[in-house]
Amino acid sequence: MGGMLYWIDLLGVAVFAATGALVASRKQMDLVGFGLMASVTGVGGGTLRDLLLDRRVFWVQDISYLIVCLAVALLLFFSAHVIQKRYVALLWADAVGISAYGVMGAELARLSGAAPLVALVMGVMTATFGGLIRDVICQELPLILRKEVYASAAAVGAFVHLMAVEALALPVAVGALCGFASAFAVRGAGIGFGLSLPPYKPREARDYPR
């Protein structure tokens, strides 16, 4: 993996690990719980990505990712109480994570020869799966099920990256930065202004002639 992609991947893991540790702090877990939540959240999306792409799971071949997860867990175990609004910090850290992983998942799928639409879906799945596991384990309402934009932000980031690299033939690093910035802007708007996609509105059932 190129240097730029490696650092984006590492950023996504570190930030998602932080969100897992923040949830562990809200649930008042012990140090082992912190390590578990940080690791599961940090590598969950990337693990799904690699399994679906038939690649060797990234943290198995590079232990640095697990070290980052455990280091983040240890750091937040002793410092999470300093953060006054941990849920707000969780939301913004998660926004960084889905922005990085949305781009990363799409790019790795593209490099594996996947069609653009498949690469875009892979980016969304990579970005949201770790957080989904985190919230399910901790019995929280998953962020992906909340009204404000979430998975759609990851989709925007993956789409912008793929368009920049495939259609405009821009360098991967430029496409990745554009995709990251786009996803973070959309998710940030969702957090800051409560923006959401139009929900389904049920309609009265119609009577059909027998």
Secondary structure, 3 states (H helix, E strand, C coil): CCHHHHHHHHHHHHHHHHHHHHHHHHCCCCHHHHHHHHHHHHHHHHHHHHHHCCCCCHHHHCCHHHHHHHHHHHHHHHHHHHCCCHHHHHHHHHHHHHHHHHHHHHHHHHHCCCCHHHHHHHHHHHHHHHHHHHHHHCCCCCHHHCCECCHHHHHHHHHHHHHHHHHCCCCHHHHHHHHHHHHHHHHHHHHHHCCECCCCCCCCCCCCCC
